[in-house]
């Protein structure tokens, strides 16, 4: 028996003859119409365009009832998903623009800039406090008066804590450095 032509396969599958050539290149068998039909069903996604009607289900399967459609509101823009998504996109863009405006006006600052500045401030404080014992140990070893020892310890710790009190000024420097990096 002679295999069917590509035109016969196209007519049997109800597709354009050019698609038979494309499907053949993708591995569709062309020796029988049944083999081509089963390959197409398992390898080609059915496309239903905006203006096309879906093909009816095969007669051996009963058609499933469609869910009832919501009543139209009478406004075509509200019923079209394009306008819904466009409205959502414009609302998101508006929110982003408002945040950028607040940041440029100085009413908002970036969280990452604040986190960086505070991390640096706490690291500086930690280092200053951890350096007190090695710095003061030789001086305090020679002292026998507890009041002098207390005063020296108090002065060193006061220097470390004063450095932490200058952290807001450093925070403003970091914010000013990152002003040009607003996305």
BASEVEX-44979 format. One record per residue: z negated, y negated, x negated of N, C-alpha, C in turn. Coordinates in pm, 1 decimal. Example, Ala and Ser with C-alpha at 12.3 -4.5 7.8 and 13.67 -1.06 7.14 Angstrom:
> n_up  n_north  n_east  ca_up  ca_north  ca_east  c_up  c_north  c_east
> -780.0  569.0  -1319.0  -780.0  450.0  -1230.0  -780.0  330.0  -1320.0
> -708.0  225.0  -1285.0  -714.0  106.0  -1367.0  -787.0  -3.0  -1290.0
***
This chain:
> n_up  n_north  n_east  ca_up  ca_north  ca_east  c_up  c_north  c_east
> 0.0  118.0  -83.0  0.0  0.0  0.0  0.0  -124.9  -87.9
> 76.9  -221.2  -50.9  94.5  -344.1  -127.7  -24.0  -437.2  -99.6
> -83.1  -496.5  -207.1  -194.3  -589.4  -183.9  -144.8  -713.1  -109.9
> -234.3  -777.9  -33.9  -193.1  -897.0  41.3  -165.2  -1014.6  -52.0
> -82.2  -1102.9  -9.3  -53.5  -1223.0  -88.2  -167.7  -1323.5  -72.2
> -169.0  -1421.6  -159.2  -274.0  -1523.3  -151.5  -263.3  -1602.6  -22.4
> -143.9  -1623.5  26.4  -124.8  -1694.0  152.6  -184.0  -1613.4  268.2
> -163.0  -1480.7  267.7  -219.7  -1395.2  371.8  -372.1  -1396.5  367.8
> -427.1  -1395.2  245.9  -573.5  -1401.2  231.0  -625.4  -1534.6  283.9
> -555.7  -1644.3  250.8  -596.7  -1777.0  297.4  -595.2  -1784.1  449.1
> -491.8  -1729.0  512.9  -484.7  -1730.1  659.2  -595.0  -1645.3  720.6
> -622.8  -1529.7  659.0  -725.7  -1440.5  713.2  -865.0  -1502.6  699.5
> -888.4  -1574.5  589.2  -1019.4  -1636.6  566.4  -1028.9  -1776.8  626.3
> -919.6  -1827.5  679.9  -911.3  -1960.1  739.4  -949.4  -2069.2  638.1
> -888.3  -2059.0  520.8  -910.8  -2157.9  415.6  -776.1  -2203.9  362.6
> -778.5  -2308.1  283.4  -657.3  -2360.8  221.1  -610.9  -2262.8  112.5
> -480.9  -2241.7  96.9  -432.0  -2150.2  -7.3  -475.8  -2189.7  -148.6
> -495.8  -2319.0  -174.0  -542.2  -2361.6  -306.9  -682.4  -2307.9  -335.7
> -763.7  -2292.0  -230.7  -898.3  -2237.4  -251.3  -894.1  -2091.2  -293.4
> -792.6  -2018.1  -247.6  -780.0  -1877.4  -288.6  -763.3  -1870.3  -439.7
> -683.9  -1961.8  -495.1  -663.8  -1964.4  -640.1  -795.2  -1995.8  -711.8
> -869.6  -2093.3  -660.5  -999.4  -2128.0  -722.4  -1097.7  -2012.6  -712.6
> -1104.9  -1952.2  -595.4  -1198.8  -1840.4  -576.7  -1158.7  -1720.9  -662.5
> -1028.7  -1699.9  -679.3  -979.9  -1590.3  -764.2  -1026.5  -1612.1  -908.3
> -1020.9  -1738.5  -954.8  -1066.5  -1769.7  -1090.2  -1217.4  -1747.9  -1103.5
> -1289.8  -1762.1  -992.7  -1435.0  -1740.6  -993.5  -1472.2  -1593.7  -974.8
> -1371.6  -1506.9  -953.0  -1399.1  -1364.0  -945.3  -1375.3  -1300.3  -810.6
> -1312.8  -1369.4  -717.2  -1288.2  -1310.4  -585.7  -1179.2  -1203.6  -597.6
> -1203.9  -1085.1  -543.5  -1098.9  -982.4  -546.9  -987.0  -1018.8  -449.3
> -864.2  -991.1  -491.0  -749.1  -1023.2  -406.6  -670.6  -897.9  -370.8
> -732.1  -781.1  -390.0  -661.5  -657.6  -358.5  -671.3  -621.1  -211.1
> -772.7  -676.7  -139.7  -780.2  -652.8  3.6  -847.2  -772.3  71.0
> -813.7  -791.1  197.1  -869.8  -903.2  272.8  -1018.5  -881.2  298.6
> -1058.5  -758.1  326.6  -1200.5  -728.3  352.2  -1285.2  -755.6  228.2
> -1235.7  -717.3  109.5  -1310.2  -742.3  -14.2  -1320.7  -892.7  -39.6
> -1211.3  -965.8  -14.5  -1212.8  -1111.0  -33.7  -1310.4  -1176.2  63.4
> -1312.9  -1129.7  190.0  -1403.1  -1185.1  290.5  -1549.7  -1160.1  251.7
> -1582.2  -1039.3  207.6  -1722.1  -1010.6  170.2  -1762.3  -1089.6  45.2
> -1669.5  -1107.3  -50.0  -1700.8  -1187.4  -168.2  -1727.8  -1332.6  -128.1
> -1645.3  -1385.5  -39.6  -1660.8  -1524.4  4.2  -1793.8  -1544.2  75.9
> -1831.5  -1449.6  160.8  -1958.0  -1462.3  234.0  -2079.3  -1460.0  140.6
> -2070.0  -1384.3  31.6  -2184.9  -1375.1  -58.0  -2182.9  -1477.9  -171.0
> -2069.9  -1541.8  -198.4  -2061.2  -1632.3  -312.8  -2026.5  -1777.0  -279.6
> -1985.7  -1804.2  -156.4  -1944.4  -1939.7  -121.7  -2035.3  -1990.4  -10.6
> -2094.5  -2104.5  -35.8  -2181.8  -2166.8  63.8  -2095.6  -2229.9  172.1
> -2131.7  -2205.6  295.7  -2056.8  -2263.1  406.4  -2084.1  -2411.9  412.3
> -1980.1  -2489.8  422.9  -1995.3  -2635.4  429.4  -1963.0  -2682.2  569.9
> -2050.2  -2764.5  620.1  -2027.2  -2824.0  750.3  -2030.3  -2973.7  728.9
> -1916.7  -3035.9  743.4  -1907.7  -3179.3  721.4  -1962.1  -3256.8  839.6
> -1963.5  -3387.1  826.0  -2017.1  -3473.7  930.1  -1932.8  -3467.0  1057.2
> -1802.8  -3447.3  1040.2  -1713.5  -3449.4  1155.2  -1657.5  -3310.8  1187.8
> -1706.7  -3206.8  1119.3  -1659.9  -3072.5  1146.6  -1760.2  -3000.7  1235.4
> -1710.4  -2909.6  1311.5  -1797.1  -2824.6  1392.2  -1825.8  -2699.2  1311.4
> -1947.3  -2650.2  1321.6  -1982.6  -2527.6  1252.9  -1908.0  -2412.0  1318.7
> -1870.5  -2315.5  1236.1  -1802.8  -2198.0  1290.6  -1901.0  -2122.1  1378.2
> -1854.8  -2069.1  1490.5  -1946.1  -1994.6  1577.0  -1993.5  -1868.5  1506.5
> -2113.6  -1821.5  1540.5  -2161.9  -1700.4  1475.9  -2076.0  -1581.5  1514.5
> -2074.4  -1478.2  1431.0  -1994.7  -1359.3  1464.8  -2039.6  -1303.5  1599.3
> -1950.1  -1240.5  1674.7  -1984.1  -1193.3  1808.9  -2095.1  -1089.2  1811.7
> -2115.1  -1013.3  1704.0  -2218.7  -911.0  1706.1  -2360.2  -970.9  1697.3
> -2373.0  -1097.1  1658.5  -2503.3  -1161.6  1651.6  -2514.2  -1263.9  1764.6
> -2621.5  -1258.7  1842.4  -2635.3  -1359.5  1947.4  -2666.1  -1495.9  1885.7
> -2612.3  -1598.8  1944.7  -2635.4  -1734.7  1895.6  -2778.7  -1775.8  1927.3
> -2846.5  -1836.1  1828.5  -2982.4  -1883.7  1849.2  -2979.0  -2017.1  1922.8
> -3069.1  -2037.5  2016.5  -3068.6  -2166.4  2086.1  -3113.0  -2277.1  1991.3
> -3047.9  -2389.5  2000.3  -3082.2  -2503.8  1915.9  -3203.7  -2574.8  1974.3
> -3288.5  -2629.9  1885.8  -3402.3  -2704.9  1938.0  -3352.3  -2830.4  2009.3
> -3424.0  -2874.1  2109.5  -3377.2  -2993.5  2181.1  -3380.7  -3115.5  2089.6
> -3279.4  -3196.8  2101.0  -3272.8  -3317.9  2019.6  -3360.0  -3424.6  2083.0
> -3422.5  -3507.2  1999.2  -3502.3  -3615.3  2056.9  -3410.9  -3711.7  2130.5
> -3460.9  -3771.5  2235.4  -3375.1  -3865.0  2309.4  -3339.8  -3984.3  2221.8
> -3216.5  -4028.6  2226.2  -3178.7  -4143.7  2143.5  -3251.6  -4268.7  2189.8
> -3283.0  -4352.1  2092.0  -3357.3  -4473.4  2123.5  -3266.7  -4584.2  2175.5
> -3139.4  -4562.1  2164.6  -3046.7  -4665.6  2209.4  -3005.2  -4756.0  2094.6
> -3079.0  -4753.2  1985.3  -3046.7  -4833.6  1868.3  -2986.1  -4740.3  1764.9
> -2859.6  -4760.4  1732.4  -2793.5  -4668.6  1640.4  -2854.0  -4675.1  1500.7
> -2905.7  -4789.5  1458.9  -2965.3  -4800.4  1326.4  -3092.1  -4717.2  1315.8
> -3171.0  -4708.4  1420.7  -3293.0  -4628.9  1417.0  -3262.0  -4480.0  1416.7
> -3150.8  -4440.3  1477.4  -3115.8  -4299.8  1486.4  -3048.1  -4248.9  1360.3
> -2990.4  -4335.9  1279.6  -2916.5  -4295.5  1160.3  -3013.5  -4284.1  1041.9
> -3019.8  -4166.8  975.5  -3111.7  -4152.9  862.0  -3078.1  -4246.1  745.7
> -2953.4  -4289.5  734.7  -2916.5  -4382.8  628.8  -3003.5  -4508.3  634.4
> -3018.4  -4564.2  753.8  -3094.8  -4687.2  768.1  -3243.6  -4662.0  745.5
> -3292.3  -4545.0  783.4  -3433.2  -4511.2  759.1  -3460.9  -4506.4  609.3
> -3376.2  -4434.5  534.2  -3395.8  -4423.8  389.6  -3375.1  -4557.7  320.5
> -3281.9  -4636.7  368.1  -3258.4  -4768.4  309.5  -3380.6  -4857.4  328.9
> -3440.5  -4852.6  447.4  -3561.1  -4931.5  474.4  -3675.4  -4888.3  383.2
> -3691.7  -4757.3  365.2  -3797.0  -4707.1  276.9  -3773.5  -4751.4  133.1
> -3648.3  -4744.7  87.5  -3616.7  -4785.6  -48.8  -3644.7  -4934.5  -68.5
> -3605.7  -5016.7  27.3  -3628.6  -5160.4  15.5  -3777.7  -5193.2  18.6
> -3855.9  -5119.8  95.5  -4001.1  -5142.1  97.0  -4061.3  -5106.9  -38.7
> -4014.6  -4998.5  -100.3  -4064.6  -4959.7  -232.5  -4025.8  -5063.7  -337.5
> -3902.1  -5111.7  -331.9  -3858.6  -5214.1  -427.6  -3937.9  -5342.8  -408.6
> -3970.4  -5376.2  -286.7  -4050.9  -5495.7  -259.4  -4190.7  -5481.4  -317.6
> -4250.2  -5364.0  -304.3  -4384.1  -5341.2  -359.3  -4382.6  -5351.7  -511.2
> -4279.6  -5297.3  -574.8  -4268.7  -5306.0  -720.6  -4251.2  -5451.1  -764.6
> -4168.7  -5526.0  -693.9  -4147.2  -5667.1  -728.7  -4276.5  -5746.4  -713.7
> -4354.5  -5716.0  -611.3  -4482.0  -5785.8  -591.4  -4579.7  -5756.1  -705.1
> -4583.4  -5630.0  -751.0  -4670.4  -5595.3  -863.9  -4626.0  -5667.1  -991.4
> -4495.9  -5670.8  -1016.3  -4445.9  -5739.7  -1135.9  -4478.0  -5888.3  -1130.4
> -4463.0  -5949.1  -1011.4  -4494.0  -6091.3  -996.8  -4642.0  -6116.8  -1025.2
> -4729.7  -6031.7  -973.1  -4873.2  -6047.1  -998.8  -4907.0  -6029.9  -1145.1
> -4838.3  -5937.6  -1211.4  -4863.0  -5915.6  -1353.9  -4815.8  -6035.7  -1436.4
> -4698.5  -6089.0  -1402.9  -4647.3  -6204.5  -1475.5  -4732.5  -6328.8  -1451.3
> -4789.2  -6340.9  -1331.8  -4873.6  -6455.8  -1300.0  -5011.3  -6445.0  -1363.7
> -5044.1  -6328.3  -1417.2  -5174.2  -6310.8  -1481.3  -5282.2  -6262.2  -1386.3
> -5246.6  -6234.4  -1261.5  -5345.1  -6185.5  -1165.7  -5369.4  -6037.1  -1184.4
> -5273.5  -5966.1  -1242.3  -5286.0  -5822.6  -1266.5  -5263.6  -5795.3  -1414.7
> -5333.4  -5695.9  -1466.3  -5308.9  -5653.5  -1603.9  -5285.1  -5503.7  -1603.2
> -5219.8  -5455.7  -1706.8  -5183.1  -5314.9  -1714.0  -5305.5  -5229.5  -1746.9
> -5317.5  -5118.1  -1678.2  -5430.9  -5027.4  -1698.1  -5428.4  -4970.3  -1839.3
> -5312.1  -4936.7  -1891.4  -5306.1  -4879.6  -2025.5  -5349.9  -4980.6  -2131.7
> -5322.7  -5108.9  -2109.8  -5367.6  -5210.5  -2204.9  -5519.2  -5222.4  -2203.8
> -5579.2  -5218.1  -2085.6  -5724.7  -5226.0  -2074.9  -5788.0  -5102.8  -2138.4
> -5733.0  -4986.7  -2109.9  -5787.1  -4863.1  -2167.1  -5782.1  -4866.1  -2319.1
> -5672.1  -4912.7  -2373.8  -5658.1  -4920.5  -2519.1  -5759.9  -5016.7  -2578.9
> -5775.3  -5133.5  -2517.9  -5868.7  -5233.2  -2570.6  -6012.7  -5181.7  -2565.9
> -6052.9  -5118.6  -2454.6  -6190.1  -5067.9  -2446.1  -6211.8  -4950.6  -2540.9
> -6112.8  -4866.4  -2558.4  -6125.6  -4755.1  -2652.9  -6145.7  -4808.8  -2794.4
> -6071.7  -4913.6  -2829.8  -6088.8  -4974.7  -2962.3  -6227.6  -5038.0  -2975.5
> -6274.2  -5104.0  -2869.3  -6405.6  -5168.6  -2874.9  -6516.6  -5065.9  -2892.6
> -6510.9  -4957.0  -2819.4  -6615.0  -4854.7  -2832.2  -6607.5  -4783.9  -2966.9
> -6486.6  -4762.9  -3018.7  -6473.4  -4702.1  -3151.2  -6533.6  -4792.5  -3258.3
> -6512.1  -4922.4  -3245.4  -6568.6  -5017.7  -3341.2  -6721.2  -5017.0  -3333.9
> -6774.8  -5016.5  -3211.9  -6920.8  -5012.7  -3194.4  -6979.5  -4885.5  -3253.6
> -6916.1  -4774.9  -3227.9  -6964.8  -4646.2  -3279.7  -6968.1  -4648.3  -3432.1
> -6860.4  -4695.7  -3493.8  -6856.6  -4701.9  -3640.0  -6963.9  -4795.3  -3695.5
> -6983.6  -4908.0  -3628.4  -7083.9  -5003.4  -3676.2  -7223.4  -4942.5  -3669.1
> -7253.8  -4872.3  -3560.5  -7387.4  -4811.9  -3546.8  -7404.7  -4696.8  -3645.2
> -7302.5  -4616.0  -3664.8  -7313.1  -4503.9  -3758.9  -7321.4  -4550.5  -3904.5
> -7275.9  -4671.2  -3933.2  -7284.8  -4723.1  -4069.4  -7418.5  -4790.3  -4099.5
> -7503.5  -4809.2  -4000.1  -7633.7  -4873.4  -4023.6  -7721.4  -4790.6  -4117.5
> -7741.7  -4661.7  -4095.8  -7830.8  -4587.1  -4185.7  -7787.2  -4586.9  -4332.5
> -7660.7  -4559.9  -4365.6  -7626.0  -4561.2  -4507.6  -7639.0  -4699.4  -4572.5
> -7613.0  -4804.8  -4493.8  -7622.1  -4939.3  -4548.0  -7765.6  -4983.0  -4569.8
> -7854.7  -4946.3  -4476.4  -7992.7  -4994.2  -4482.8  -8088.1  -4898.9  -4554.7
> -8048.7  -4775.2  -4574.9  -8140.4  -4676.9  -4634.3  -8198.3  -4723.8  -4767.7
> -8119.3  -4773.1  -4862.4  -8179.3  -4816.1  -4989.8  -8276.0  -4934.0  -4972.5
> -8244.9  -5025.6  -4881.6  -8331.7  -5142.0  -4861.7  -8461.3  -5102.2  -4792.1
> -8448.7  -5015.6  -4692.3  -8566.7  -4976.9  -4615.5  -8658.4  -4882.5  -4693.5
> -8602.6  -4809.9  -4788.5  -8685.1  -4718.8  -4868.3  -8784.5  -4796.0  -4954.3
> -8746.8  -4915.5  -4994.6  -8834.3  -4995.9  -5079.1  -8937.3  -5073.5  -4998.7
> -8918.4  -5085.1  -4866.8  -9009.7  -5163.6  -4782.8  -9125.3  -5077.6  -4732.8
> -9243.0  -5139.4  -4729.0  -9358.9  -5069.5  -4673.4  -9410.1  -5140.1  -4548.2
> -9361.6  -5261.6  -4523.0  -9406.4  -5338.3  -4406.8  -9321.4  -5300.2  -4285.0
> -9379.9  -5244.1  -4178.1  -9302.9  -5204.1  -4059.8  -9233.7  -5322.2  -3992.3
> -9288.0  -5440.3  -3995.0  -9226.1  -5555.7  -3929.9  -9095.1  -5592.4  -3999.4
> -9091.2  -5587.7  -4130.0  -8969.5  -5618.4  -4205.1  -8862.6  -5512.8  -4174.5
> -8903.8  -5386.2  -4170.4  -8809.2  -5277.9  -4140.8  -8750.1  -5297.6  -4000.7
> -8837.1  -5330.2  -3905.5  -8791.3  -5351.5  -3768.5  -8694.8  -5468.9  -3761.4
> -8723.4  -5577.1  -3829.9  -8635.8  -5694.6  -3828.9  -8498.6  -5663.1  -3888.5
> -8497.2  -5587.4  -3997.2  -8369.2  -5552.5  -4059.3  -8286.3  -5460.7  -3967.7
> -8351.7  -5362.9  -3906.2  -8282.2  -5274.4  -3812.3  -8229.4  -5353.9  -3692.2
> -8313.5  -5442.1  -3641.2  -8273.7  -5524.7  -3526.5  -8151.9  -5610.8  -3561.1
> -8149.1  -5670.0  -3678.0  -8037.4  -5756.7  -3719.2  -7907.5  -5676.6  -3730.6
> -7914.7  -5558.7  -3787.4  -7793.7  -5477.1  -3803.1  -7740.1  -5429.0  -3668.7
> -7829.0  -5383.8  -3580.9  -7785.0  -5338.2  -3449.4  -7732.3  -5455.6  -3366.5
> -7792.7  -5573.5  -3383.8  -7746.8  -5691.7  -3312.7  -7602.9  -5727.3  -3354.8
> -7570.1  -5712.2  -3483.3  -7433.2  -5737.2  -3530.3  -7334.5  -5641.1  -3462.6
> -7374.1  -5514.3  -3451.5  -7284.8  -5414.3  -3391.6  -7261.5  -5443.3  -3243.5
> -7367.6  -5480.0  -3172.4  -7355.0  -5506.7  -3029.8  -7280.1  -5637.4  -3005.1
> -7293.8  -5733.5  -3092.6  -7219.5  -5858.9  -3080.8  -7069.6  -5832.7  -3093.2
> -7032.1  -5737.7  -3177.4  -6890.6  -5701.9  -3189.9  -6838.6  -5645.9  -3056.9
> -6923.4  -5570.4  -2985.3  -6881.9  -5518.0  -2854.5  -6869.6  -5631.4  -2752.9
> -6953.7  -5732.0  -2763.2  -6948.2  -5844.7  -2670.5  -6818.2  -5923.9  -2685.9
> -6754.4  -5912.4  -2801.5  -6626.6  -5981.3  -2823.3  -6508.7  -5899.9  -2769.6
> -6536.6  -5784.7  -2707.5  -6428.7  -5697.9  -2657.0  -6342.3  -5766.1  -2551.5
> -6396.8  -5844.4  -2456.8  -6307.0  -5910.5  -2360.0  -6204.6  -6002.1  -2426.5
> -6242.0  -6068.9  -2534.4  -6146.0  -6153.9  -2605.6  -6035.6  -6065.8  -2665.5
> -6074.7  -5952.2  -2720.8  -5975.9  -5860.8  -2777.7  -5887.6  -5803.3  -2666.5
> -5946.8  -5781.5  -2550.0  -5869.9  -5732.3  -2436.4  -5759.6  -5830.6  -2400.7
> -5791.5  -5957.5  -2398.3  -5689.9  -6058.2  -2365.5  -5580.4  -6061.3  -2471.7
> -5616.3  -6037.2  -2598.6  -5514.5  -6033.2  -2704.1  -5418.7  -5916.3  -2681.1
> -5474.4  -5800.1  -2644.2  -5390.4  -5682.8  -2619.9  -5299.3  -5706.6  -2500.6
> -5351.6  -5768.1  -2395.0  -5271.0  -5795.8  -2276.4  -5157.7  -5891.1  -2312.3
> -5186.7  -5993.8  -2392.3  -5083.0  -6088.1  -2432.7  -4977.5  -6020.4  -2519.3
> -5020.1  -5922.2  -2601.6  -4924.3  -5849.8  -2684.9  -4830.4  -5764.8  -2599.3
> -4880.8  -5710.0  -2489.9  -4800.1  -5619.8  -2407.3  -4728.2  -5692.4  -2293.7
> -4741.4  -5825.8  -2283.6  -4673.9  -5897.5  -2174.2  -4524.0  -5879.6  -2178.2
> -4466.2  -5873.3  -2294.4  -4321.4  -5859.4  -2305.2  -4271.4  -5719.8  -2276.7
> -4363.2  -5624.4  -2255.8  -4321.0  -5485.6  -2235.9  -4330.4  -5442.0  -2091.4
> -4324.5  -5534.3  -1997.6  -4330.3  -5497.9  -1855.9  -4200.9  -5424.7  -1821.9
> -4212.4  -5305.2  -1762.3  -4090.0  -5227.3  -1734.9  -4006.5  -5290.0  -1624.8
***
